[in-house]
Amino acid sequence: MAKGLSTEELDAMTDVELLEKLKESKEELFNLRFSAVTHRLEDSGRLREVRREIARIYTIKRERELDIRTAPVAEK
C-alpha cells in the first residue's frame, strides 16, 4: 500500500486544503530531488510516490474546474 494520500482523501479536501497539500508536496519533491543529486536519498521510491500525489492533486483540481467532481462544502 502506498504511503501517500488516496484519491478519496484528496477528494474530501476543500480547494484551499488541496492547494496547501500541493505546495507541501512540491516542496517535498524538491527536497527529495536535492537529496538524490547529493547521493543522500535513502528511499528512492518516495520520489515516485510524491510525483504521483502531485499528479492526483492536479487531476482532482482540473476535474473540479470542469464540474466532473464537486468540492466539499466549506463549513463556516
Jmol script that loads the backbone (N, CA, C; Angstrom):
load data "model"
ATOM      1  N   MET A   1       0.837  -1.173   0.000  1.00  0.00           N
ATOM      2  CA  MET A   1       0.000   0.000   0.000  1.00  0.00           C
ATOM      3  C   MET A   1       0.886   1.242   0.000  1.00  0.00           C
ATOM      4  N   ALA A   2       0.506   2.203  -0.754  1.00  0.00           N
ATOM      5  CA  ALA A   2       1.293   3.437  -0.869  1.00  0.00           C
ATOM      6  C   ALA A   2       1.182   4.264   0.408  1.00  0.00           C
ATOM      7  N   LYS A   3       2.230   4.991   0.700  1.00  0.00           N
ATOM      8  CA  LYS A   3       2.246   5.832   1.893  1.00  0.00           C
ATOM      9  C   LYS A   3       1.493   7.135   1.689  1.00  0.00           C
ATOM     10  N   GLY A   4       1.359   7.562   0.444  1.00  0.00           N
ATOM     11  CA  GLY A   4       0.741   8.845   0.129  1.00  0.00           C
ATOM     12  C   GLY A   4      -0.762   8.841   0.359  1.00  0.00           C
ATOM     13  N   LEU A   5      -1.366   9.963   0.056  1.00  0.00           N
ATOM     14  CA  LEU A   5      -2.802  10.106   0.221  1.00  0.00           C
ATOM     15  C   LEU A   5      -3.554   9.411  -0.897  1.00  0.00           C
ATOM     16  N   SER A   6      -4.710   8.861  -0.557  1.00  0.00           N
ATOM     17  CA  SER A   6      -5.535   8.223  -1.574  1.00  0.00           C
ATOM     18  C   SER A   6      -6.375   9.284  -2.283  1.00  0.00           C
ATOM     19  N   THR A   7      -6.964   8.896  -3.383  1.00  0.00           N
ATOM     20  CA  THR A   7      -7.813   9.799  -4.143  1.00  0.00           C
ATOM     21  C   THR A   7      -9.024  10.217  -3.314  1.00  0.00           C
ATOM     22  N   GLU A   8      -9.561   9.294  -2.520  1.00  0.00           N
ATOM     23  CA  GLU A   8     -10.718   9.600  -1.693  1.00  0.00           C
ATOM     24  C   GLU A   8     -10.373  10.671  -0.652  1.00  0.00           C
ATOM     25  N   GLU A   9      -9.190  10.566  -0.066  1.00  0.00           N
ATOM     26  CA  GLU A   9      -8.763  11.554   0.925  1.00  0.00           C
ATOM     27  C   GLU A   9      -8.571  12.924   0.278  1.00  0.00           C
ATOM     28  N   LEU A  10      -7.981  12.944  -0.908  1.00  0.00           N
ATOM     29  CA  LEU A  10      -7.780  14.213  -1.610  1.00  0.00           C
ATOM     30  C   LEU A  10      -9.114  14.806  -2.051  1.00  0.00           C
ATOM     31  N   ASP A  11     -10.042  13.951  -2.471  1.00  0.00           N
ATOM     32  CA  ASP A  11     -11.352  14.412  -2.928  1.00  0.00           C
ATOM     33  C   ASP A  11     -12.147  15.039  -1.788  1.00  0.00           C
ATOM     34  N   ALA A  12     -11.908  14.594  -0.566  1.00  0.00           N
ATOM     35  CA  ALA A  12     -12.625  15.126   0.589  1.00  0.00           C
ATOM     36  C   ALA A  12     -12.093  16.490   1.027  1.00  0.00           C
ATOM     37  N   MET A  13     -10.954  16.907   0.492  1.00  0.00           N
ATOM     38  CA  MET A  13     -10.355  18.198   0.871  1.00  0.00           C
ATOM     39  C   MET A  13     -11.032  19.341   0.124  1.00  0.00           C
ATOM     40  N   THR A  14     -11.046  20.498   0.778  1.00  0.00           N
ATOM     41  CA  THR A  14     -11.551  21.696   0.107  1.00  0.00           C
ATOM     42  C   THR A  14     -10.481  22.193  -0.861  1.00  0.00           C
ATOM     43  N   ASP A  15     -10.835  23.168  -1.693  1.00  0.00           N
ATOM     44  CA  ASP A  15      -9.873  23.704  -2.657  1.00  0.00           C
ATOM     45  C   ASP A  15      -8.663  24.319  -1.963  1.00  0.00           C
ATOM     46  N   VAL A  16      -8.894  24.993  -0.851  1.00  0.00           N
ATOM     47  CA  VAL A  16      -7.792  25.631  -0.116  1.00  0.00           C
ATOM     48  C   VAL A  16      -6.855  24.568   0.461  1.00  0.00           C
ATOM     49  N   GLU A  17      -7.428  23.526   1.035  1.00  0.00           N
ATOM     50  CA  GLU A  17      -6.611  22.443   1.588  1.00  0.00           C
ATOM     51  C   GLU A  17      -5.840  21.729   0.480  1.00  0.00           C
ATOM     52  N   LEU A  18      -6.481  21.575  -0.665  1.00  0.00           N
ATOM     53  CA  LEU A  18      -5.844  20.919  -1.805  1.00  0.00           C
ATOM     54  C   LEU A  18      -4.631  21.724  -2.288  1.00  0.00           C
ATOM     55  N   LEU A  19      -4.778  23.034  -2.361  1.00  0.00           N
ATOM     56  CA  LEU A  19      -3.663  23.885  -2.780  1.00  0.00           C
ATOM     57  C   LEU A  19      -2.525  23.848  -1.760  1.00  0.00           C
ATOM     58  N   GLU A  20      -2.876  23.784  -0.483  1.00  0.00           N
ATOM     59  CA  GLU A  20      -1.856  23.702   0.569  1.00  0.00           C
ATOM     60  C   GLU A  20      -1.102  22.370   0.468  1.00  0.00           C
ATOM     61  N   LYS A  21      -1.824  21.286   0.227  1.00  0.00           N
ATOM     62  CA  LYS A  21      -1.197  19.972   0.078  1.00  0.00           C
ATOM     63  C   LYS A  21      -0.306  19.941  -1.166  1.00  0.00           C
ATOM     64  N   LEU A  22      -0.748  20.611  -2.235  1.00  0.00           N
ATOM     65  CA  LEU A  22       0.067  20.701  -3.450  1.00  0.00           C
ATOM     66  C   LEU A  22       1.378  21.417  -3.163  1.00  0.00           C
ATOM     67  N   LYS A  23       1.298  22.505  -2.433  1.00  0.00           N
ATOM     68  CA  LYS A  23       2.500  23.264  -2.079  1.00  0.00           C
ATOM     69  C   LYS A  23       3.461  22.402  -1.251  1.00  0.00           C
ATOM     70  N   GLU A  24       2.916  21.680  -0.262  1.00  0.00           N
ATOM     71  CA  GLU A  24       3.749  20.815   0.578  1.00  0.00           C
ATOM     72  C   GLU A  24       4.406  19.706  -0.249  1.00  0.00           C
ATOM     73  N   SER A  25       3.637  19.124  -1.160  1.00  0.00           N
ATOM     74  CA  SER A  25       4.162  18.032  -1.984  1.00  0.00           C
ATOM     75  C   SER A  25       5.263  18.523  -2.914  1.00  0.00           C
ATOM     76  N   LYS A  26       5.094  19.705  -3.479  1.00  0.00           N
ATOM     77  CA  LYS A  26       6.133  20.253  -4.355  1.00  0.00           C
ATOM     78  C   LYS A  26       7.405  20.549  -3.574  1.00  0.00           C
ATOM     79  N   GLU A  27       7.267  21.043  -2.349  1.00  0.00           N
ATOM     80  CA  GLU A  27       8.449  21.288  -1.516  1.00  0.00           C
ATOM     81  C   GLU A  27       9.151  19.970  -1.187  1.00  0.00           C
ATOM     82  N   GLU A  28       8.356  18.943  -0.869  1.00  0.00           N
ATOM     83  CA  GLU A  28       8.946  17.640  -0.566  1.00  0.00           C
ATOM     84  C   GLU A  28       9.659  17.072  -1.789  1.00  0.00           C
ATOM     85  N   LEU A  29       9.057  17.220  -2.968  1.00  0.00           N
ATOM     86  CA  LEU A  29       9.684  16.732  -4.192  1.00  0.00           C
ATOM     87  C   LEU A  29      11.009  17.442  -4.443  1.00  0.00           C
ATOM     88  N   PHE A  30      11.035  18.747  -4.222  1.00  0.00           N
ATOM     89  CA  PHE A  30      12.284  19.495  -4.383  1.00  0.00           C
ATOM     90  C   PHE A  30      13.353  18.956  -3.445  1.00  0.00           C
ATOM     91  N   ASN A  31      12.995  18.749  -2.175  1.00  0.00           N
ATOM     92  CA  ASN A  31      13.958  18.248  -1.199  1.00  0.00           C
ATOM     93  C   ASN A  31      14.430  16.842  -1.544  1.00  0.00           C
ATOM     94  N   LEU A  32      13.513  15.998  -2.035  1.00  0.00           N
ATOM     95  CA  LEU A  32      13.903  14.643  -2.431  1.00  0.00           C
ATOM     96  C   LEU A  32      14.849  14.666  -3.623  1.00  0.00           C
ATOM     97  N   ARG A  33      14.562  15.522  -4.597  1.00  0.00           N
ATOM     98  CA  ARG A  33      15.456  15.636  -5.755  1.00  0.00           C
ATOM     99  C   ARG A  33      16.827  16.137  -5.342  1.00  0.00           C
ATOM    100  N   PHE A  34      16.853  17.095  -4.432  1.00  0.00           N
ATOM    101  CA  PHE A  34      18.123  17.626  -3.939  1.00  0.00           C
ATOM    102  C   PHE A  34      18.916  16.526  -3.245  1.00  0.00           C
ATOM    103  N   SER A  35      18.227  15.734  -2.428  1.00  0.00           N
ATOM    104  CA  SER A  35      18.897  14.627  -1.742  1.00  0.00           C
ATOM    105  C   SER A  35      19.412  13.583  -2.726  1.00  0.00           C
ATOM    106  N   ALA A  36      18.652  13.348  -3.788  1.00  0.00           N
ATOM    107  CA  ALA A  36      19.079  12.363  -4.787  1.00  0.00           C
ATOM    108  C   ALA A  36      20.343  12.818  -5.503  1.00  0.00           C
ATOM    109  N   VAL A  37      20.426  14.102  -5.800  1.00  0.00           N
ATOM    110  CA  VAL A  37      21.590  14.630  -6.503  1.00  0.00           C
ATOM    111  C   VAL A  37      22.835  14.567  -5.619  1.00  0.00           C
ATOM    112  N   THR A  38      22.653  14.802  -4.331  1.00  0.00           N
ATOM    113  CA  THR A  38      23.794  14.780  -3.412  1.00  0.00           C
ATOM    114  C   THR A  38      24.056  13.385  -2.857  1.00  0.00           C
ATOM    115  N   HIS A  39      23.360  12.375  -3.393  1.00  0.00           N
ATOM    116  CA  HIS A  39      23.552  10.971  -3.020  1.00  0.00           C
ATOM    117  C   HIS A  39      23.244  10.702  -1.553  1.00  0.00           C
ATOM    118  N   ARG A  40      22.267  11.419  -1.002  1.00  0.00           N
ATOM    119  CA  ARG A  40      21.868  11.179   0.385  1.00  0.00           C
ATOM    120  C   ARG A  40      20.437  10.652   0.475  1.00  0.00           C
ATOM    121  N   LEU A  41      19.839  10.312  -0.654  1.00  0.00           N
ATOM    122  CA  LEU A  41      18.466   9.840  -0.672  1.00  0.00           C
ATOM    123  C   LEU A  41      18.417   8.385  -0.222  1.00  0.00           C
ATOM    124  N   GLU A  42      17.608   8.105   0.795  1.00  0.00           N
ATOM    125  CA  GLU A  42      17.510   6.752   1.327  1.00  0.00           C
ATOM    126  C   GLU A  42      16.386   5.965   0.664  1.00  0.00           C
ATOM    127  N   ASP A  43      15.253   6.611   0.394  1.00  0.00           N
ATOM    128  CA  ASP A  43      14.088   5.928  -0.162  1.00  0.00           C
ATOM    129  C   ASP A  43      13.785   6.493  -1.544  1.00  0.00           C
ATOM    130  N   SER A  44      14.330   5.869  -2.568  1.00  0.00           N
ATOM    131  CA  SER A  44      14.140   6.379  -3.924  1.00  0.00           C
ATOM    132  C   SER A  44      12.709   6.200  -4.404  1.00  0.00           C
ATOM    133  N   GLY A  45      11.970   5.290  -3.828  1.00  0.00           N
ATOM    134  CA  GLY A  45      10.577   5.082  -4.198  1.00  0.00           C
ATOM    135  C   GLY A  45       9.686   6.238  -3.799  1.00  0.00           C
ATOM    136  N   ARG A  46      10.122   6.993  -2.824  1.00  0.00           N
ATOM    137  CA  ARG A  46       9.331   8.140  -2.367  1.00  0.00           C
ATOM    138  C   ARG A  46       9.223   9.203  -3.460  1.00  0.00           C
ATOM    139  N   LEU A  47      10.252   9.336  -4.294  1.00  0.00           N
ATOM    140  CA  LEU A  47      10.196  10.283  -5.418  1.00  0.00           C
ATOM    141  C   LEU A  47       8.991   9.977  -6.304  1.00  0.00           C
ATOM    142  N   ARG A  48       8.819   8.730  -6.636  1.00  0.00           N
ATOM    143  CA  ARG A  48       7.717   8.307  -7.491  1.00  0.00           C
ATOM    144  C   ARG A  48       6.369   8.569  -6.814  1.00  0.00           C
ATOM    145  N   GLU A  49       6.270   8.262  -5.515  1.00  0.00           N
ATOM    146  CA  GLU A  49       5.028   8.467  -4.772  1.00  0.00           C
ATOM    147  C   GLU A  49       4.627   9.940  -4.757  1.00  0.00           C
ATOM    148  N   VAL A  50       5.586  10.812  -4.521  1.00  0.00           N
ATOM    149  CA  VAL A  50       5.296  12.242  -4.440  1.00  0.00           C
ATOM    150  C   VAL A  50       4.892  12.787  -5.802  1.00  0.00           C
ATOM    151  N   ARG A  51       5.571  12.350  -6.867  1.00  0.00           N
ATOM    152  CA  ARG A  51       5.187  12.779  -8.216  1.00  0.00           C
ATOM    153  C   ARG A  51       3.762  12.353  -8.540  1.00  0.00           C
ATOM    154  N   ARG A  52       3.408  11.150  -8.176  1.00  0.00           N
ATOM    155  CA  ARG A  52       2.046  10.661  -8.425  1.00  0.00           C
ATOM    156  C   ARG A  52       1.023  11.406  -7.579  1.00  0.00           C
ATOM    157  N   GLU A  53       1.396  11.739  -6.350  1.00  0.00           N
ATOM    158  CA  GLU A  53       0.498  12.506  -5.486  1.00  0.00           C
ATOM    159  C   GLU A  53       0.219  13.887  -6.092  1.00  0.00           C
ATOM    160  N   ILE A  54       1.261  14.521  -6.619  1.00  0.00           N
ATOM    161  CA  ILE A  54       1.096  15.822  -7.271  1.00  0.00           C
ATOM    162  C   ILE A  54       0.184  15.685  -8.488  1.00  0.00           C
ATOM    163  N   ALA A  55       0.362  14.624  -9.246  1.00  0.00           N
ATOM    164  CA  ALA A  55      -0.485  14.395 -10.420  1.00  0.00           C
ATOM    165  C   ALA A  55      -1.939  14.177 -10.005  1.00  0.00           C
ATOM    166  N   ARG A  56      -2.162  13.448  -8.916  1.00  0.00           N
ATOM    167  CA  ARG A  56      -3.529  13.243  -8.425  1.00  0.00           C
ATOM    168  C   ARG A  56      -4.179  14.568  -8.034  1.00  0.00           C
ATOM    169  N   ILE A  57      -3.415  15.414  -7.369  1.00  0.00           N
ATOM    170  CA  ILE A  57      -3.944  16.712  -6.942  1.00  0.00           C
ATOM    171  C   ILE A  57      -4.324  17.546  -8.154  1.00  0.00           C
ATOM    172  N   TYR A  58      -3.441  17.596  -9.148  1.00  0.00           N
ATOM    173  CA  TYR A  58      -3.746  18.351 -10.366  1.00  0.00           C
ATOM    174  C   TYR A  58      -4.980  17.785 -11.080  1.00  0.00           C
ATOM    175  N   THR A  59      -5.118  16.472 -11.089  1.00  0.00           N
ATOM    176  CA  THR A  59      -6.263  15.850 -11.742  1.00  0.00           C
ATOM    177  C   THR A  59      -7.562  16.218 -11.041  1.00  0.00           C
ATOM    178  N   ILE A  60      -7.577  16.133  -9.725  1.00  0.00           N
ATOM    179  CA  ILE A  60      -8.783  16.476  -8.970  1.00  0.00           C
ATOM    180  C   ILE A  60      -9.106  17.948  -9.144  1.00  0.00           C
ATOM    181  N   LYS A  61      -8.084  18.779  -9.124  1.00  0.00           N
ATOM    182  CA  LYS A  61      -8.286  20.214  -9.315  1.00  0.00           C
ATOM    183  C   LYS A  61      -8.915  20.508 -10.678  1.00  0.00           C
ATOM    184  N   ARG A  62      -8.414  19.862 -11.719  1.00  0.00           N
ATOM    185  CA  ARG A  62      -8.932  20.078 -13.075  1.00  0.00           C
ATOM    186  C   ARG A  62     -10.347  19.517 -13.218  1.00  0.00           C
ATOM    187  N   GLU A  63     -10.608  18.374 -12.619  1.00  0.00           N
ATOM    188  CA  GLU A  63     -11.951  17.800 -12.682  1.00  0.00           C
ATOM    189  C   GLU A  63     -12.968  18.701 -11.990  1.00  0.00           C
ATOM    190  N   ARG A  64     -12.554  19.364 -10.934  1.00  0.00           N
ATOM    191  CA  ARG A  64     -13.450  20.315 -10.263  1.00  0.00           C
ATOM    192  C   ARG A  64     -13.715  21.527 -11.150  1.00  0.00           C
ATOM    193  N   GLU A  65     -12.698  21.977 -11.868  1.00  0.00           N
ATOM    194  CA  GLU A  65     -12.893  23.104 -12.789  1.00  0.00           C
ATOM    195  C   GLU A  65     -13.882  22.742 -13.884  1.00  0.00           C
ATOM    196  N   LEU A  66     -13.863  21.494 -14.328  1.00  0.00           N
ATOM    197  CA  LEU A  66     -14.754  21.042 -15.402  1.00  0.00           C
ATOM    198  C   LEU A  66     -16.090  20.515 -14.870  1.00  0.00           C
ATOM    199  N   ASP A  67     -16.315  20.608 -13.580  1.00  0.00           N
ATOM    200  CA  ASP A  67     -17.522  20.117 -12.905  1.00  0.00           C
ATOM    201  C   ASP A  67     -17.721  18.616 -13.067  1.00  0.00           C
ATOM    202  N   ILE A  68     -16.638  17.885 -13.158  1.00  0.00           N
ATOM    203  CA  ILE A  68     -16.712  16.430 -13.157  1.00  0.00           C
ATOM    204  C   ILE A  68     -16.798  15.940 -11.715  1.00  0.00           C
ATOM    205  N   ARG A  69     -16.055  16.579 -10.855  1.00  0.00           N
ATOM    206  CA  ARG A  69     -16.095  16.313  -9.414  1.00  0.00           C
ATOM    207  C   ARG A  69     -16.619  17.560  -8.730  1.00  0.00           C
ATOM    208  N   THR A  70     -17.181  17.368  -7.566  1.00  0.00           N
ATOM    209  CA  THR A  70     -17.626  18.516  -6.789  1.00  0.00           C
ATOM    210  C   THR A  70     -16.786  18.651  -5.539  1.00  0.00           C
ATOM    211  N   ALA A  71     -16.480  19.863  -5.191  1.00  0.00           N
ATOM    212  CA  ALA A  71     -15.696  20.140  -3.990  1.00  0.00           C
ATOM    213  C   ALA A  71     -16.617  20.054  -2.783  1.00  0.00           C
ATOM    214  N   PRO A  72     -16.104  19.591  -1.646  1.00  0.00           N
ATOM    215  CA  PRO A  72     -16.939  19.553  -0.437  1.00  0.00           C
ATOM    216  C   PRO A  72     -17.296  20.986  -0.015  1.00  0.00           C
ATOM    217  N   VAL A  73     -18.434  21.111   0.613  1.00  0.00           N
ATOM    218  CA  VAL A  73     -18.893  22.422   1.066  1.00  0.00           C
ATOM    219  C   VAL A  73     -18.056  22.842   2.265  1.00  0.00           C
ATOM    220  N   ALA A  74     -17.470  24.028   2.192  1.00  0.00           N
ATOM    221  CA  ALA A  74     -16.658  24.539   3.306  1.00  0.00           C
ATOM    222  C   ALA A  74     -17.573  25.019   4.417  1.00  0.00           C
ATOM    223  N   GLU A  75     -17.300  24.569   5.632  1.00  0.00           N
ATOM    224  CA  GLU A  75     -18.100  24.983   6.777  1.00  0.00           C
ATOM    225  C   GLU A  75     -17.587  26.279   7.335  1.00  0.00           C
ATOM    226  N   LYS A  76     -18.497  27.113   7.796  1.00  0.00           N
ATOM    227  CA  LYS A  76     -18.096  28.411   8.378  1.00  0.00           C
ATOM    228  C   LYS A  76     -18.288  28.406   9.871  1.00  0.00           C
TER     229      LYS A  76
END
end "model"
wireframe off; spacefill off
backbone 0.3
color backbone group
